């Protein structure tokens, strides 16, 4: 038997991954990993769609107040994002330590249990506690899955596979919206509609028990941790699947593949002279993007009611607006390798800022629908592109920790976004909310547009040595 600690021929694993042609087999692996993300995004966007049901039930209220007032709808948002913040800042190292596949499974189970418990609660304090626990699990899942897909796919199609995953993941947004539009105004079997919407999200833990079977570990992660034979077996399995699908031999691996990583890094490396600028840029981006993406989605029904629409019409309009989510991801996937990803982020931010100001000042249905759809287009294009972009900027040895740290800044703004929106609505109405969003998007345009690295078509080991 060969020695598992002995490295395989240099560059073999990386070269074999990077020469893989596009295939349904690889897309299937990516889709299975993305299935965990589907339920996470269902949870991320759900609060805005059930907000009116929670307020109508008297569990939460939408008004300015203290950070410690558990009756505020803002606390319902904040506790979840607080859990995500702690998870991404403190526990992202677990993925780098234990592996991508293990975290994929365990975090989904914890999330599903917490989500199911929420469906049976009426005490706002206990609901917030369970939201906090769900946030801990979701934080690890999102960071882990970005690293997982990035490390599993070839460099020439990395962006396309990642954005294709988000076509599937972002279908969770219209599903959550339509379920809420159907169930929140009603009470099937005498049970409040918002409880049904929450309980449906708990199905993720059941699904993951099926999709995780046969799902391989990241071969790059295995190689970095010295588990060379396991990495070889994973790549051989993927090669066999692709070869069987295509019915021909695969291309010969390139001889100029960059040197594989061999050491496990320390988290402080993200603050080294090479990676510090990237850490700062992505941290600024993450803090700003949440203000627009989740600020709009979580409060869209309430904003529409402020404009004079009824509760039912607000939910219907919101559901129609978010249908654009998977369409935006499909567009991002199509252009992922055609247009530099950093410039797609800049374009999305500009679209969000401009459409947001139109939405804020619109009073007729047509203008509201068109501007709202454009905001949704920008939001979801931004989401589909920033996930691969952020994961590309750091090496495998610290990828989850670095992405987790930078992503944690989005959770900081998420914790406070509900309070900021409530205060701005009370003082200035919808225009005040979208002025804040516009400033956030301008920050992204400057930070990423002027200082963000180009990533398209570059090997991870060259881009992030």
Backbone torsions as a table, in degrees:
resi	resn	phi	psi	omega
1	UNK	NA	139.0	-178.9
2	UNK	-74.7	157.0	-179.4
3	UNK	-77.2	116.7	-178.0
4	UNK	-66.7	-15.6	179.6
5	UNK	-87.7	-7.7	-179.3
6	UNK	-83.5	124.7	-179.8
7	UNK	-62.1	144.7	171.4
8	UNK	-72.5	169.0	178.7
9	UNK	-50.0	138.2	-172.8
10	UNK	-55.5	138.6	176.7
11	UNK	75.0	-4.9	-172.5
12	UNK	-57.7	-50.1	-176.4
13	UNK	-62.1	-50.0	-177.2
14	UNK	-64.7	-42.5	-179.0
15	UNK	-64.5	-39.9	-179.5
16	UNK	-68.7	-35.5	176.5
17	UNK	-68.2	-47.9	-173.4
18	UNK	-70.5	-18.3	179.7
19	UNK	-91.1	-2.1	-177.4
20	UNK	-65.9	128.5	177.3
21	UNK	-77.2	162.4	176.6
22	UNK	-56.8	140.6	-177.1
23	UNK	-156.3	154.9	174.6
24	UNK	-68.3	-30.1	180.0
25	UNK	-61.4	-49.0	178.5
26	UNK	-65.7	-39.6	178.5
27	UNK	-61.4	-35.1	177.5
28	UNK	-65.2	-41.4	176.9
29	UNK	-62.7	-43.3	179.8
30	UNK	-63.0	-41.8	-179.4
31	UNK	-63.8	-37.1	179.5
32	UNK	-66.5	-38.9	175.6
33	UNK	-67.1	-40.0	-179.1
34	UNK	-66.3	-21.8	-179.8
35	UNK	-60.9	-32.8	174.8
36	UNK	-65.6	-41.4	178.6
37	UNK	-64.6	-28.1	179.7
38	UNK	-58.2	-48.5	-178.8
39	UNK	-71.7	-29.6	176.9
40	UNK	-66.3	-41.1	179.0
41	UNK	-73.2	-29.9	172.2
42	UNK	-57.5	-44.0	-180.0
43	UNK	-70.5	-39.2	-178.2
44	UNK	-62.8	-40.8	-174.7
45	UNK	-95.8	-15.4	-176.3
46	UNK	-58.7	-41.3	-173.8
47	UNK	-53.1	-40.2	179.8
48	UNK	-64.4	-33.5	-176.9
49	UNK	-79.4	-24.9	178.8
50	UNK	-103.5	2.2	-175.0
51	UNK	-57.0	-42.7	-178.0
52	UNK	-66.9	-32.2	176.8
53	UNK	-68.9	-40.9	178.2
54	UNK	-65.8	-39.0	178.4
55	UNK	-68.9	-43.4	180.0
56	UNK	-62.4	-34.2	179.5
57	UNK	-75.9	-8.5	178.9
58	UNK	80.6	10.7	-179.5
59	UNK	-78.9	-41.4	178.9
60	UNK	-129.4	159.8	176.9
61	UNK	-129.3	151.3	179.0
62	UNK	-106.5	95.1	177.4
63	UNK	-158.8	161.6	175.6
64	UNK	-64.8	151.3	178.9
65	UNK	-178.5	-169.6	-176.6
66	UNK	-75.0	151.1	175.2
67	UNK	-61.6	-21.2	-174.4
68	UNK	-103.4	9.0	178.1
69	UNK	-87.6	105.3	-174.9
70	UNK	-73.8	-8.9	178.7
71	UNK	-83.6	-8.0	179.7
72	UNK	-78.9	139.4	174.7
73	UNK	-61.0	-30.0	177.4
74	UNK	-59.2	-32.5	178.9
75	UNK	-70.8	-31.8	176.5
76	UNK	-61.5	-39.5	176.5
77	UNK	-74.2	-45.0	-170.8
78	UNK	-65.6	-40.2	-175.6
79	UNK	-65.6	-37.1	177.2
80	UNK	-63.6	-46.5	-178.5
81	UNK	-72.1	-26.4	173.2
82	UNK	-64.6	-42.4	176.1
83	UNK	-61.3	-42.2	177.6
84	UNK	-64.1	-39.7	179.8
85	UNK	-61.6	-49.4	-179.3
86	UNK	-62.5	-39.9	-179.3
87	UNK	-63.9	-47.9	-175.9
88	UNK	-71.6	-32.3	-177.3
89	UNK	-85.1	-31.6	-172.2
90	UNK	-109.2	-26.2	-172.3
91	UNK	-116.9	2.2	-179.1
92	UNK	-64.3	-23.2	178.3
93	UNK	-63.6	-22.2	-177.4
94	UNK	-61.6	-38.8	178.5
95	UNK	-65.0	-42.2	177.4
96	UNK	-66.5	-28.4	-177.0
97	UNK	-87.0	-45.5	-172.5
98	UNK	-97.5	-19.2	-179.8
99	UNK	112.4	156.8	-175.2
100	UNK	-73.2	-39.6	-175.1
101	UNK	-66.9	-42.2	-178.0
102	UNK	-61.9	-44.4	-179.4
103	UNK	-67.5	-35.6	176.3
104	UNK	-54.7	-43.8	-176.2
105	UNK	-76.5	-53.3	-171.7
106	UNK	-67.7	-38.2	-178.8
107	UNK	-67.1	-34.9	178.3
108	UNK	-65.5	-37.9	-179.8
109	UNK	-65.8	-45.2	179.5
110	UNK	-62.4	-44.5	179.2
111	UNK	-58.4	-45.5	-175.0
112	UNK	-65.6	-38.7	178.5
113	UNK	-64.6	-46.0	179.6
114	UNK	-62.1	-41.6	-179.1
115	UNK	-63.4	-40.8	-179.7
116	UNK	-65.8	-40.0	179.7
117	UNK	-62.6	-40.1	-179.3
118	UNK	-57.6	-36.7	-176.8
119	UNK	-62.6	-18.3	-178.1
120	UNK	-105.1	1.3	-175.1
121	UNK	-100.4	153.5	174.1
122	UNK	-127.9	-15.8	178.9
123	UNK	-77.5	120.8	-176.1
124	UNK	-61.3	-34.5	178.8
125	UNK	-64.1	-42.7	179.5
126	UNK	-70.8	-37.1	175.8
127	UNK	-60.5	-45.0	179.2
128	UNK	-61.4	-37.6	178.5
129	UNK	-62.8	-46.2	179.1
130	UNK	-67.4	-34.0	175.5
131	UNK	-63.6	-37.1	177.7
132	UNK	-62.4	-45.4	179.8
133	UNK	-64.5	-42.0	177.2
134	UNK	-61.3	-37.5	178.2
135	UNK	-64.1	-37.3	176.4
136	UNK	-58.0	-44.9	-178.0
137	UNK	-70.2	-43.5	-178.1
138	UNK	-64.7	-37.8	179.4
139	UNK	-58.1	-45.0	178.8
140	UNK	-68.0	-38.3	-177.3
141	UNK	-63.5	-47.2	-176.5
142	UNK	-63.4	-45.6	179.6
143	UNK	-65.9	-43.9	-178.0
144	UNK	-61.4	-46.2	-174.5
145	UNK	-68.3	-34.7	176.1
146	UNK	-62.2	-43.7	178.2
147	UNK	-65.3	-42.7	-177.7
148	UNK	-56.2	-55.2	-177.1
149	UNK	-67.6	-40.9	-179.6
150	UNK	-58.8	-40.3	-176.2
151	UNK	-80.0	-19.1	-175.1
152	UNK	-89.6	-17.8	-168.9
153	UNK	-108.7	155.0	179.8
154	UNK	-68.3	154.1	-176.1
155	UNK	-64.9	-34.6	-175.4
156	UNK	-72.8	-20.7	-178.7
157	UNK	-125.1	12.7	-177.2
158	UNK	-56.8	-49.4	-179.7
159	UNK	-63.5	-38.1	-178.5
160	UNK	-68.0	-42.2	178.3
161	UNK	-64.9	-42.3	-178.0
162	UNK	-65.8	-45.3	179.2
163	UNK	-69.4	-32.2	174.9
164	UNK	-62.6	-36.8	176.5
165	UNK	-60.1	-37.2	-177.9
166	UNK	-80.1	-13.8	167.9
167	UNK	-61.4	-46.4	179.0
168	UNK	-69.0	-47.8	-177.0
169	UNK	-58.4	-42.2	-174.8
170	UNK	-77.6	-6.5	169.9
171	UNK	-66.6	-16.3	176.4
172	UNK	-63.0	-29.1	-176.8
173	UNK	-67.1	-55.1	177.4
174	UNK	-65.5	-31.7	177.4
175	UNK	-61.9	-48.3	178.5
176	UNK	-62.0	-39.0	-179.2
177	UNK	-65.8	-47.1	-177.8
178	UNK	-69.8	-39.1	175.4
179	UNK	-59.7	-41.7	180.0
180	UNK	-67.6	-42.4	179.2
181	UNK	-61.9	-32.1	-179.2
182	UNK	-83.4	-43.6	-170.3
183	UNK	-92.8	-36.6	-174.2
184	UNK	-60.6	-43.6	179.0
185	UNK	-71.1	-13.8	-177.2
186	UNK	-108.5	-176.7	177.0
187	UNK	-146.4	73.8	-179.1
188	UNK	-55.8	131.5	-178.9
189	UNK	57.6	24.5	178.9
190	UNK	78.3	8.6	-179.5
191	UNK	-105.3	132.2	-178.1
192	UNK	-52.4	137.6	-174.9
193	UNK	-60.0	-35.6	-177.9
194	UNK	-63.7	-29.4	178.7
195	UNK	-67.6	-37.2	176.8
196	UNK	-63.4	-43.1	-178.8
197	UNK	-61.8	-42.6	179.5
198	UNK	-66.2	-44.2	-176.7
199	UNK	-63.7	-35.3	179.3
200	UNK	-60.1	-35.7	178.6
201	UNK	-63.5	-23.3	-179.2
202	UNK	-72.3	-9.4	-179.5
203	UNK	-67.4	-13.9	-178.9
204	UNK	-58.8	-37.1	-179.4
205	UNK	-65.1	-31.3	177.1
206	UNK	-73.2	-44.7	-178.0
207	UNK	-61.3	-40.1	-174.2
208	UNK	-64.1	-26.6	178.7
209	UNK	-64.3	-24.9	179.8
210	UNK	-91.8	-45.2	-173.5
211	UNK	-74.2	-19.8	-178.1
212	UNK	-77.7	-14.9	-179.4
213	UNK	-66.2	123.3	179.4
214	UNK	79.0	1.8	178.3
215	UNK	-75.1	125.4	-174.4
216	UNK	-80.3	159.0	170.8
217	UNK	-75.1	158.4	176.4
218	UNK	-63.5	120.4	-179.2
219	UNK	-64.9	-32.8	176.8
220	UNK	-65.5	-40.6	177.8
221	UNK	-62.9	-43.3	179.6
222	UNK	-61.5	-42.7	-178.2
223	UNK	-66.6	-42.5	179.1
224	UNK	-60.1	-32.1	-179.2
225	UNK	-93.8	16.1	173.2
226	UNK	76.4	12.0	-178.7
227	UNK	-98.0	69.1	-169.4
228	UNK	-67.6	-41.1	-178.8
229	UNK	-66.7	-38.1	177.0
230	UNK	-64.8	-41.4	176.9
231	UNK	-60.5	-41.7	178.9
232	UNK	-62.8	-41.3	-179.9
233	UNK	-65.2	-40.4	179.9
234	UNK	-62.8	-49.3	-178.8
235	UNK	-65.3	-37.5	178.0
236	UNK	-61.9	-40.1	178.5
237	UNK	-64.2	-43.2	178.8
238	UNK	-65.2	-43.5	178.7
239	UNK	-59.5	-42.3	-179.2
240	UNK	-63.3	-40.9	179.5
241	UNK	-65.2	-43.4	180.0
242	UNK	-68.0	-41.7	-179.4
243	UNK	-62.8	-41.9	179.6
244	UNK	-66.1	-37.1	179.5
245	UNK	-68.1	-44.0	-176.3
246	UNK	-80.8	-24.1	-179.9
247	UNK	72.8	25.2	179.0
248	UNK	-153.7	168.2	178.2
249	UNK	-71.7	153.3	-179.5
250	UNK	-82.8	159.2	177.7
251	UNK	-60.3	155.1	177.3
252	UNK	-70.3	133.5	178.2
253	UNK	-57.4	145.3	-179.2
254	UNK	-69.8	144.0	179.7
255	UNK	-82.5	-14.9	-177.2
256	UNK	-104.2	26.1	176.4
257	UNK	-62.5	136.8	-178.9
258	UNK	-63.3	159.7	-178.3
259	UNK	-65.2	136.7	-179.8
260	UNK	-70.3	152.1	173.6
261	UNK	-71.5	143.9	-177.7
262	UNK	-126.7	-9.3	-175.2
263	UNK	-124.5	149.6	174.5
264	UNK	-83.9	127.0	-175.2
265	UNK	-86.0	171.6	176.5
266	UNK	-105.5	147.9	-174.5
267	UNK	-60.1	-25.8	-178.8
268	UNK	-67.0	-12.8	-179.8
269	UNK	-62.4	-26.2	179.2
270	UNK	-67.5	-12.9	178.0
271	UNK	-106.5	12.1	176.8
272	UNK	-71.3	168.5	-176.7
273	UNK	-59.2	-32.0	-178.4
274	UNK	-77.1	-43.9	-172.7
275	UNK	-94.3	-16.1	-178.0
276	UNK	-57.7	-46.3	178.4
277	UNK	-57.9	-39.3	178.3
278	UNK	-65.9	-42.1	179.3
279	UNK	-59.8	-42.4	-179.9
280	UNK	-67.5	-46.6	-178.2
281	UNK	-59.7	-49.3	-177.3
282	UNK	-70.4	-32.8	176.5
283	UNK	-63.9	-44.6	177.6
284	UNK	-62.2	-45.0	178.8
285	UNK	-58.0	-47.6	-175.8
286	UNK	-64.2	-41.5	178.9
287	UNK	-60.7	-40.7	-174.7
288	UNK	-79.0	-37.5	-172.6
289	UNK	-65.4	-33.7	-178.0
290	UNK	-65.6	-32.5	-179.0
291	UNK	-58.5	-41.1	179.8
292	UNK	-83.3	-49.0	-172.1
293	UNK	-64.6	-56.4	-175.8
294	UNK	-88.4	-24.5	175.2
295	UNK	-62.2	-44.2	179.2
296	UNK	-71.0	-48.9	-174.3
297	UNK	-64.0	-43.9	-176.9
298	UNK	-67.7	-29.5	-174.7
299	UNK	-111.7	5.7	-178.1
300	UNK	-56.3	-47.5	178.3
301	UNK	-60.6	-40.3	-179.2
302	UNK	-68.2	-39.3	177.5
303	UNK	-62.2	-39.4	179.6
304	UNK	-68.2	-38.2	175.6
305	UNK	-62.5	-38.8	177.3
306	UNK	-60.5	-27.9	179.9
307	UNK	-85.0	-2.3	176.1
308	UNK	105.3	2.0	177.3
309	UNK	-79.1	155.0	178.2
310	UNK	-76.5	166.2	180.0
311	UNK	-60.2	-47.5	-177.9
312	UNK	-64.5	-44.5	179.0
313	UNK	-64.1	-36.0	179.0
314	UNK	-62.7	-42.5	178.3
315	UNK	-66.4	-40.9	178.6
316	UNK	-63.6	-45.1	178.5
317	UNK	-62.2	-42.8	179.4
318	UNK	-62.0	-42.5	179.1
319	UNK	-60.9	-42.0	-179.8
320	UNK	-68.7	-38.4	179.4
321	UNK	-61.0	-45.1	-173.9
322	UNK	-78.6	-4.1	172.2
323	UNK	-59.1	-21.4	-178.3
324	UNK	-71.2	-15.5	-173.5
325	UNK	-55.1	-57.7	179.9
326	UNK	-66.8	-26.9	176.4
327	UNK	-65.4	-42.5	178.2
328	UNK	-62.1	-41.6	178.7
329	UNK	-64.8	-36.6	178.0
330	UNK	-64.8	-40.8	176.8
331	UNK	-64.4	-41.4	178.2
332	UNK	-62.4	-39.0	179.2
333	UNK	-65.9	-42.1	-179.2
334	UNK	-62.0	-40.8	-176.2
335	UNK	-94.8	1.6	-171.6
336	UNK	-58.5	-38.0	179.6
337	UNK	-103.4	-2.6	-178.3
338	UNK	-94.2	-32.8	-179.4
339	UNK	-123.5	132.3	179.5
340	UNK	-49.0	131.0	-172.1
341	UNK	-62.1	-34.9	179.7
342	UNK	-62.7	-34.4	-179.5
343	UNK	-75.6	-28.0	173.6
344	UNK	-66.9	-36.9	176.3
345	UNK	-63.4	-43.2	179.6
346	UNK	-63.0	-46.1	179.5
347	UNK	-61.6	-41.1	178.8
348	UNK	-63.0	-43.3	-179.8
349	UNK	-62.4	-41.1	177.9
350	UNK	-62.8	-42.6	179.9
351	UNK	-62.6	-44.0	-179.9
352	UNK	-61.4	-46.3	-177.6
353	UNK	-62.3	-45.3	-177.9
354	UNK	-70.0	-48.1	-179.4
355	UNK	-65.0	-32.3	179.2
356	UNK	-62.5	-42.0	179.3
357	UNK	-67.7	-34.1	176.0
358	UNK	-65.8	-45.5	179.0
359	UNK	-59.0	-42.5	-175.9
360	UNK	-62.5	-31.4	-175.2
361	UNK	-105.6	5.7	-178.7
362	UNK	-84.4	146.8	179.3
363	UNK	-130.7	-9.0	177.6
364	UNK	-105.9	156.6	-173.3
365	UNK	-60.4	-44.3	-175.7
366	UNK	-61.7	-47.6	-179.3
367	UNK	-65.8	-39.9	177.5
368	UNK	-60.8	-45.1	-177.3
369	UNK	-66.9	-44.3	-177.7
370	UNK	-67.3	-48.2	-179.6
371	UNK	-66.6	-37.7	177.4
372	UNK	-64.2	-39.4	178.0
373	UNK	-65.6	-38.0	178.6
374	UNK	-67.7	-37.4	174.9
375	UNK	-61.9	-45.5	179.2
376	UNK	-62.1	-39.5	177.4
377	UNK	-60.1	-49.1	179.5
378	UNK	-64.0	-44.2	-180.0
379	UNK	-57.1	-49.1	-172.3
380	UNK	-80.6	-27.6	171.0
381	UNK	-65.1	-42.6	177.6
382	UNK	-58.5	-45.5	-179.3
383	UNK	-61.8	-47.9	-175.9
384	UNK	-63.3	-30.8	-177.0
385	UNK	-90.6	-37.4	-174.0
386	UNK	-70.4	-25.5	179.3
387	UNK	-63.5	-51.5	175.9
388	UNK	-66.6	-37.4	-176.6
389	UNK	-61.6	-48.1	-178.5
390	UNK	-65.1	-39.2	-178.2
391	UNK	-69.5	-26.4	-179.3
392	UNK	-72.7	-20.8	-169.6
393	UNK	-85.2	0.6	-179.2
394	UNK	-135.6	152.3	-176.5
395	UNK	-76.9	159.9	-178.1
396	UNK	-54.5	-38.7	-173.7
397	UNK	-63.4	-24.7	178.5
398	UNK	-131.7	15.4	-171.2
399	UNK	-56.8	-52.4	-176.6
400	UNK	-63.2	-38.8	-179.6
401	UNK	-68.5	-42.3	-179.1
402	UNK	-69.4	-45.5	177.2
403	UNK	-63.3	-38.6	178.1
404	UNK	-62.6	-44.3	-179.9
405	UNK	-63.1	-48.8	-178.5
406	UNK	-66.6	-38.1	179.3
407	UNK	-66.5	-27.3	-178.9
408	UNK	-61.1	-26.3	178.4
409	UNK	-66.8	-28.9	175.3
410	UNK	-70.4	-30.3	178.4
411	UNK	-73.7	-30.5	176.4
412	UNK	-63.3	-49.7	178.5
413	UNK	-65.3	-32.8	179.2
414	UNK	-64.8	-36.0	-180.0
415	UNK	-60.0	-38.9	-173.4
416	UNK	-98.8	-10.6	-173.2
417	UNK	-60.3	-39.1	179.7
418	UNK	-61.4	-41.2	179.3
419	UNK	-69.2	-41.1	179.2
420	UNK	-63.1	-45.8	-178.6
421	UNK	-63.6	-43.6	179.9
422	UNK	-60.3	-42.3	-179.6
423	UNK	-68.4	-42.5	-180.0
424	UNK	-67.7	-37.4	176.9
425	UNK	-62.3	-43.7	-178.9
426	UNK	-66.1	-35.9	-175.1
427	UNK	-89.0	-39.9	-171.6
428	UNK	-127.7	-6.6	-176.7
429	UNK	76.9	-170.9	-178.9
430	UNK	-53.3	-36.8	179.0
431	UNK	-58.1	-34.3	178.4
432	UNK	-65.5	-38.4	179.4
433	UNK	-64.3	-44.6	-175.8
434	UNK	-79.5	-18.3	171.4
435	UNK	-67.2	-41.7	175.7
436	UNK	-60.9	-43.3	179.4
437	UNK	-62.3	-40.9	-179.8
438	UNK	-63.3	-39.7	177.4
439	UNK	-64.1	-40.9	178.9
440	UNK	-62.7	-42.0	-179.4
441	UNK	-68.8	-35.5	176.6
442	UNK	-63.4	-35.9	177.5
443	UNK	-62.6	-41.0	178.3
444	UNK	-64.8	-44.0	-179.6
445	UNK	-56.6	-43.4	-178.6
446	UNK	-72.0	-49.0	-174.3
447	UNK	-64.9	-53.4	-176.1
448	UNK	-78.0	-43.4	-177.3
449	UNK	-62.8	-40.4	-176.2
450	UNK	-88.5	-31.2	-169.8
451	UNK	-124.1	-9.3	-177.8
452	UNK	-72.4	138.1	178.3
453	UNK	-70.3	154.9	171.0
454	UNK	-81.5	142.9	-175.6
455	UNK	-128.9	-20.1	-172.0
456	UNK	-56.3	130.4	172.8
457	UNK	71.9	8.3	-177.8
458	UNK	-100.4	137.3	177.3
459	UNK	-61.5	141.9	-179.5
460	UNK	-57.8	-39.1	-175.5
461	UNK	-73.5	-17.3	173.0
462	UNK	-89.0	-45.0	-179.7
463	UNK	-64.5	-39.5	-177.8
464	UNK	-131.6	77.8	-173.8
465	UNK	-70.9	NA	NA
